[in-house]
Amino acid sequence: MNTIEEKSKETIDLLVQAQKTYFRTGKTRSYEFRMKALNNLAKLIRNNEAKILYALKSDLNKSEAEAYTTEIGFLLEEIRHTQKHLKKWMEPKKVKTAKTHFGSKGYTISEPYGVSLIIAPWNYPFQLQLAPLIGAIAAGNTAILKPSELTPHTSKLINALIKEVYHPDYIAVVEGGVETTQVLLDQPLDYIFFTGSVPVGKVIMEAASKRLIPITLELGGKSPCIVDETADIKLAAKRIAFGKFTNAGQTCIAPDYLFLHKNIRKEFIETFKEVVKSFYGEQPLENEAYGKIVNDRHFNRLINYLSDGEILFGGRYNEANEKIEPTLMVPEDSSVSVMNDEIFGPIFPVMEYEDIEEVIEFVVDRSKPLALYLFTTTNEIEHKVINNISFGGGSINDTLMHIATPYLPFGGVGESGIGSYHGESSFVAFSHSKSVLNQTNKFDFSFRYPNAKNGLKMIKKFMK
């Protein structure tokens, strides 16, 4: 087992100060500079596709198709979208003028925060490190990247690649473990972007609060999936299996538990079994394209959930290659661990319901989820669920795909996160919207001054 090399406080102090100095030169602010930096990032990804795929295979056993779709292709599309719209996003935005400000002009300017810290998780270690970076670059910031130590091949590759095209005064990678992260969080940063678990998110927020550093927290939680009696069962089974078992379930927005209407429960389960077999074969543990669990600790955590109820299918595992079969189970009750912890693996608890109000009550009694998925062809049910359950984002008659469009902001609510990104939302996340009022010198409203005759009368006339 490789020992994690932690970075010293002195090293990180110097890096942060160097980035602050570089930012103050103003070089990162021009449209041309930002576009060139984004071009370099796109070229870097395209030119190193084979290395990226190898690193993701080594760390998570990701298949080439899955790795390209969810990590490489995702980033290239995000860069294309950002470059297409960046000039417009950067333009000052005119706003209306109140009648009390006759003669003046108001506008907002999107300005970069400064030195940003982007802390990435291990489940999509390449995409979730660089997707926020696209926003940081577009908004004109410098950036310090902190990859996950749990995916060492990808972490080392990101470090090597970033060094090829960016000076560390502009964009730098800091590898290390918990101690290194703690040192980074104690720096006078201008923005923090964190993707990861709820418990660690609380630590990040506490650290940021000490210096009043603005943050984005992309967290997780238990995302429900609901299939009502009007759903297209075959299509729903395919799309739910895709969403649940991609990356062996290690996806923050994966369906975490399943509610099936009692009238379609049996049919859905049988269909779901067949879909899983068609995706991964009769022996998923031997399928080279099926992902592994990231490490021993998470593997053992997941294995413990298998005793929390009745296994309907799956449930086998291979300790040697850290794989767990796609598993459907009926939990013993709602108090067991598998129904309270974010699963983050290929274990899928399923429950039955008769009235949608039961489901709504169950979900709203718990922390607000990052995602929600509803399969129905009934507008009434769709509206009832959407309007009565708070969640970060989600899909109707699909899973995961709401994250794949740059036109929809992605983020959580409550314990599932703070703030959002993707597309213009990424630019907004890494920008401060500065308000400016340009007042006329051609005339002056004397009634606003304390020595004005009938000043209050005039103020009341304008402000009634």
C-alpha positions in Angstrom: 0.0 0.0 0.0 1.4 3.4 -1.1 2.0 5.9 1.6 0.3 9.3 1.0 2.7 12.1 0.8 1.3 15.1 2.7 2.2 18.7 1.6 3.7 21.0 4.2 2.1 24.2 5.3 5.1 26.2 4.0 4.6 24.7 0.5 0.9 25.5 0.4 1.4 29.0 1.9 3.8 29.8 -0.9 1.5 28.4 -3.6 -1.6 30.4 -2.4 0.5 33.6 -2.1 1.9 33.1 -5.6 -1.6 32.6 -7.0 -2.9 35.7 -5.2 0.0 37.7 -6.7 -0.7 36.3 -10.2 -4.4 37.0 -9.9 -3.7 40.7 -9.0 -1.8 41.2 -12.3 -5.2 41.0 -14.0 -4.0 38.5 -16.7 -6.8 36.0 -16.0 -9.6 38.5 -16.6 -9.5 39.0 -20.4 -11.8 37.1 -22.7 -8.8 36.0 -24.8 -6.9 34.6 -21.9 -9.9 32.6 -20.7 -10.6 31.2 -24.1 -7.0 30.2 -24.6 -7.0 28.4 -21.2 -10.2 26.5 -22.1 -8.7 25.6 -25.5 -5.6 24.2 -23.7 -7.8 22.2 -21.4 -9.8 20.7 -24.3 -6.6 19.8 -26.2 -5.1 18.3 -23.0 -8.1 16.0 -22.6 -8.3 14.9 -26.3 -4.5 14.3 -26.6 -4.4 12.1 -23.4 -7.6 10.1 -23.8 -5.7 6.7 -23.6 -3.9 7.8 -20.4 -7.2 9.0 -18.8 -9.0 5.7 -19.7 -6.1 3.7 -18.3 -6.1 5.6 -15.0 -9.9 5.2 -14.6 -9.6 1.5 -15.3 -6.9 1.1 -12.8 -8.7 3.0 -10.0 -12.3 1.9 -10.6 -12.3 -0.7 -13.3 -14.3 1.7 -15.5 -15.1 0.4 -19.0 -13.9 2.5 -21.9 -17.5 3.3 -22.9 -18.5 4.4 -19.4 -15.3 6.3 -18.8 -15.5 8.2 -22.1 -19.2 9.0 -21.7 -19.2 10.1 -18.0 -15.8 11.6 -17.7 -14.1 12.6 -21.0 -17.0 13.3 -23.3 -18.9 15.1 -20.6 -16.0 17.6 -20.1 -15.4 18.2 -23.8 -19.1 19.1 -24.2 -19.0 21.4 -21.2 -16.0 23.2 -22.6 -17.6 23.6 -26.0 -20.8 25.0 -24.4 -18.8 27.4 -22.2 -16.7 28.7 -25.1 -19.8 29.3 -27.2 -21.5 31.5 -24.6 -18.6 33.0 -22.7 -18.5 36.4 -24.3 -22.1 36.9 -23.6 -21.8 35.8 -20.0 -18.9 38.2 -19.4 -20.8 41.3 -20.7 -22.1 43.8 -18.1 -25.9 43.3 -17.6 -28.0 46.4 -17.7 -30.8 46.6 -15.1 -33.9 48.8 -14.9 -33.7 52.1 -13.0 -36.2 52.9 -10.2 -38.1 56.2 -10.5 -36.3 57.4 -7.5 -33.1 57.1 -9.5 -34.2 59.0 -12.6 -31.2 60.0 -14.7 -29.0 57.2 -13.5 -27.9 53.9 -15.1 -27.6 50.6 -13.3 -25.7 47.5 -14.3 -24.0 44.4 -12.9 -20.5 43.1 -13.6 -19.4 39.5 -13.2 -16.0 39.5 -11.6 -13.8 36.6 -10.5 -13.4 35.9 -6.8 -9.7 35.2 -7.0 -7.9 32.1 -5.8 -10.3 29.1 -5.9 -9.9 25.7 -4.3 -11.6 22.7 -6.0 -11.7 19.5 -4.0 -12.8 16.4 -6.0 -14.2 13.1 -4.9 -13.1 9.6 -6.0 -16.2 8.3 -7.8 -15.8 10.3 -11.0 -12.3 11.5 -10.2 -11.4 13.1 -13.5 -14.7 14.7 -14.5 -15.5 16.1 -11.0 -12.1 17.6 -10.7 -12.1 19.4 -14.1 -15.8 20.3 -14.6 -15.7 22.9 -11.8 -12.3 24.1 -13.2 -14.1 25.0 -16.5 -16.2 27.4 -14.5 -13.3 28.7 -12.5 -11.3 29.4 -15.8 -14.4 30.9 -17.5 -15.0 33.3 -14.6 -11.4 34.5 -14.6 -10.1 32.8 -11.4 -6.9 31.0 -10.5 -7.4 27.5 -9.2 -5.8 24.9 -6.8 -7.0 21.4 -7.6 -7.1 18.8 -4.8 -7.8 15.3 -6.3 -8.9 12.4 -4.2 -6.1 10.2 -2.7 -8.4 7.2 -3.0 -7.9 7.2 -6.8 -4.1 7.5 -7.0 -3.7 6.8 -10.7 -6.1 9.5 -11.7 -4.7 11.9 -9.1 -1.2 11.5 -10.4 -2.3 11.8 -14.0 -4.2 15.1 -13.3 -1.1 16.5 -11.6 1.1 15.6 -14.6 -1.3 16.9 -17.2 -2.0 20.2 -15.5 1.7 20.9 -15.2 2.1 20.4 -19.0 0.0 23.4 -19.9 -0.5 25.7 -16.9 1.9 27.6 -14.7 1.2 26.7 -11.0 0.8 30.4 -10.3 -2.4 30.1 -12.4 -3.6 26.5 -12.0 -1.9 24.0 -9.7 -2.6 20.5 -8.4 -1.9 19.6 -4.7 -1.9 15.9 -4.1 -2.2 14.5 -0.5 -4.5 13.1 2.1 -6.6 14.5 4.9 -3.7 16.5 6.4 -3.1 18.3 3.2 -6.7 19.1 2.8 -6.8 20.6 6.3 -3.8 22.8 5.5 -5.5 24.0 2.3 -8.7 24.8 4.2 -6.8 27.0 6.6 -5.6 29.3 3.8 -7.0 32.8 2.9 -8.8 31.5 -0.2 -11.3 33.4 -2.2 -13.6 30.5 -3.1 -14.0 26.8 -2.2 -15.8 24.3 -4.4 -16.3 20.8 -2.8 -17.8 17.7 -4.1 -18.1 14.8 -1.7 -20.0 13.4 1.3 -22.3 15.2 3.6 -20.1 14.7 6.7 -17.0 16.1 5.0 -19.2 18.8 3.5 -19.9 20.0 7.1 -16.2 20.1 7.8 -15.6 22.2 4.7 -18.4 24.6 5.6 -17.1 25.0 9.1 -13.6 25.8 7.8 -14.9 28.3 5.3 -17.0 30.0 7.9 -14.0 30.9 9.9 -12.8 33.2 7.1 -16.2 33.8 5.6 -15.1 32.2 2.3 -18.0 31.7 -0.2 -18.5 28.0 -1.1 -20.3 25.6 -3.3 -21.0 22.2 -1.7 -22.0 19.3 -4.1 -23.0 16.6 -1.6 -25.3 13.6 -1.8 -27.9 11.8 0.3 -30.6 9.2 -0.4 -32.2 9.8 -3.8 -35.6 8.1 -4.2 -36.8 6.4 -7.4 -40.6 6.0 -7.8 -42.4 3.8 -10.4 -46.1 4.1 -10.5 -48.7 1.8 -12.1 -48.9 3.8 -15.3 -45.1 3.6 -16.1 -43.6 1.9 -19.1 -42.2 -1.0 -17.2 -39.6 -2.3 -19.7 -38.2 1.2 -20.4 -38.3 2.1 -16.7 -36.4 -1.0 -15.8 -33.7 -0.3 -18.3 -33.2 3.3 -17.4 -33.3 2.6 -13.6 -30.7 -0.2 -13.9 -28.5 2.1 -16.0 -28.7 4.8 -13.4 -28.3 2.5 -10.4 -25.4 0.3 -11.6 -23.3 2.7 -13.7 -19.9 2.9 -11.9 -21.1 0.1 -9.7 -23.6 2.4 -8.0 -20.9 4.8 -6.9 -22.7 7.9 -8.2 -23.9 10.7 -6.0 -27.2 11.0 -8.0 -27.8 7.2 -8.4 -31.2 6.0 -7.3 -30.7 5.0 -3.7 -34.0 3.3 -3.0 -36.9 2.2 -5.1 -40.7 2.6 -4.5 -42.9 0.4 -6.6 -46.6 0.6 -6.9 -48.1 -2.7 -5.6 -49.9 -3.3 -8.9 -46.7 -3.5 -11.0 -44.2 -4.7 -8.3 -44.0 -8.3 -9.5 -43.8 -7.4 -13.1 -41.2 -4.8 -12.6 -38.9 -7.0 -10.5 -38.9 -9.8 -13.1 -38.3 -7.3 -15.9 -35.5 -5.7 -13.8 -33.8 -9.0 -13.3 -33.7 -9.6 -17.1 -32.4 -6.2 -17.8 -29.5 -6.6 -15.4 -28.7 -10.0 -17.0 -28.7 -8.4 -20.4 -26.4 -5.6 -19.2 -23.9 -7.6 -17.3 -24.5 -11.3 -18.1 -25.3 -14.2 -15.8 -22.0 -13.6 -13.9 -21.5 -9.9 -13.4 -18.6 -10.5 -11.0 -16.7 -11.9 -14.0 -17.7 -9.2 -16.4 -14.7 -7.0 -17.1 -16.9 -4.0 -18.0 -18.6 -4.0 -14.6 -17.0 -1.6 -12.1 -15.3 -2.4 -8.8 -15.7 -0.8 -5.4 -13.1 1.8 -4.8 -11.3 0.3 -1.8 -11.5 -2.3 1.0 -13.2 0.1 3.5 -16.1 0.9 1.1 -16.4 -2.7 0.0 -16.7 -4.0 3.6 -19.2 -1.2 4.4 -21.4 -2.3 1.5 -21.2 -6.0 2.3 -22.7 -5.2 5.8 -25.8 -3.8 4.1 -26.6 -7.3 2.6 -27.8 -8.5 6.0 -30.3 -5.6 6.3 -33.1 -7.5 4.5 -34.2 -10.2 2.1 -32.1 -10.5 -1.1 -34.4 -10.8 -4.2 -31.6 -11.3 -6.6 -27.8 -10.7 -6.7 -26.1 -10.4 -3.4 -22.9 -12.3 -4.3 -19.5 -10.6 -4.1 -15.8 -11.2 -4.8 -13.4 -9.9 -2.2 -10.4 -10.4 -4.3 -11.5 -8.0 -7.0 -13.7 -5.9 -4.8 -16.9 -6.4 -6.9 -20.5 -6.8 -5.7 -23.3 -8.0 -7.9 -26.2 -5.7 -8.8 -28.5 -6.5 -5.9 -32.1 -5.9 -5.3 -33.3 -6.4 -1.7 -36.3 -5.8 0.5 -35.2 -4.0 3.7 -36.2 -5.4 7.1 -37.7 -2.0 8.0 -36.9 1.7 7.5 -34.6 1.8 10.5 -31.9 -0.5 9.1 -28.6 1.0 7.9 -29.2 0.4 4.2 -32.3 2.7 4.5 -30.5 5.5 6.4 -27.0 5.6 5.0 -26.2 6.8 1.5 -25.5 3.5 -0.1 -23.0 4.5 -2.9 -22.9 1.0 -4.3 -24.8 -1.6 -6.3 -27.3 -2.5 -3.6 -30.9 -1.4 -4.2 -33.6 -1.5 -1.5 -37.1 -1.8 -2.8 -40.4 -1.0 -1.1 -44.0 -1.2 -2.1 -46.7 1.5 -2.0 -50.4 1.9 -2.8 -51.0 5.6 -2.6 -48.4 8.3 -3.8 -49.1 10.2 -0.6 -47.3 7.4 1.3 -44.2 8.0 -0.8 -44.3 11.8 -0.4 -44.6 11.5 3.3 -41.7 9.1 3.5 -39.4 11.3 1.5 -40.3 14.6 3.1 -39.7 13.2 6.6 -36.1 12.7 5.7 -33.2 15.0 4.5 -33.8 16.7 1.2 -32.3 14.4 -1.5 -29.8 15.4 -4.2 -31.9 13.8 -6.9 -35.4 12.3 -7.4 -36.6 10.0 -10.2 -40.3 9.4 -11.1 -41.6 7.0 -13.7 -45.2 7.8 -14.7 -47.3 8.8 -17.6 -49.8 10.7 -15.4 -49.5 14.5 -15.2 -51.4 14.6 -11.9 -48.8 12.3 -10.2 -45.9 14.2 -11.8 -47.2 17.5 -10.6 -48.0 16.2 -7.1 -44.5 14.7 -6.6 -42.6 17.7 -8.1 -44.6 20.3 -6.1 -44.6 18.5 -2.8 -41.0 17.1 -2.5 -37.9 19.3 -2.3 -34.9 17.9 -4.1 -31.8 19.2 -5.9 -32.8 18.0 -9.4 -34.1 15.0 -11.2 -35.7 13.4 -14.1 -39.2 12.2 -15.1 -39.1 8.8 -16.8 -35.3 8.6 -16.7 -32.3 8.6 -14.3 -29.0 10.6 -14.2 -29.6 12.4 -17.5 -30.5 15.8 -16.0 -26.9 16.1 -15.1 -25.8 15.8 -18.7 -27.3 19.0 -20.1 -25.4 22.3 -19.6 -28.6 24.2 -19.8 -29.8 22.8 -16.4 -28.0 23.9 -13.2 -26.9 20.9 -11.1 -26.8 21.1 -7.3 -28.4 20.1 -4.0 -30.7 21.6 -1.4 -30.4 21.4 2.4 -28.1 18.5 3.4 -27.6 17.5 -0.3 -25.7 20.7 -1.1 -25.4 24.4 -1.5 -25.1 26.2 -4.8 -25.1 24.7 -8.4 -23.0 24.5 -11.5 -22.8 23.3 -15.1 -23.0 25.6 -18.1 -23.7 29.2 -17.2 -24.3 28.2 -13.6 -20.6 27.2 -13.4 -19.7 30.7 -14.6 -22.1 32.2 -12.0 -20.8 30.0 -9.2 -17.2 31.3 -9.6 -18.2 34.9 -10.2 -19.3 37.8 -7.9 -22.1 39.8 -9.4 -21.0 43.4 -8.7 -23.7 46.1 -8.7 -22.8 49.5 -10.1 -25.0 52.7 -10.2 -23.8 55.5 -12.6 -25.5 58.7 -11.4 -26.1 61.7 -13.7 -24.4 65.0 -13.1 -26.8 67.0 -15.2 -29.2 67.6 -12.4 -29.6 66.8 -8.7 -32.6 66.0 -6.4 -32.0 68.5 -3.6 -34.9 67.1 -1.6 -32.8 64.1 -0.5 -30.5 66.3 1.6 -31.3 67.1 5.2 -31.5 70.9 4.7 -34.1 70.6 1.9 -37.4 72.6 2.2 -40.3 70.2 2.0 -37.9 67.3 1.6 -40.0 64.7 3.4 -43.0 65.7 1.4 -41.2 65.1 -1.9 -39.6 61.8 -0.6 -43.0 60.5 0.3 -44.3 61.4 -3.1 -41.6 59.4 -4.8 -41.5 56.5 -2.4 -45.2 55.9 -1.7 
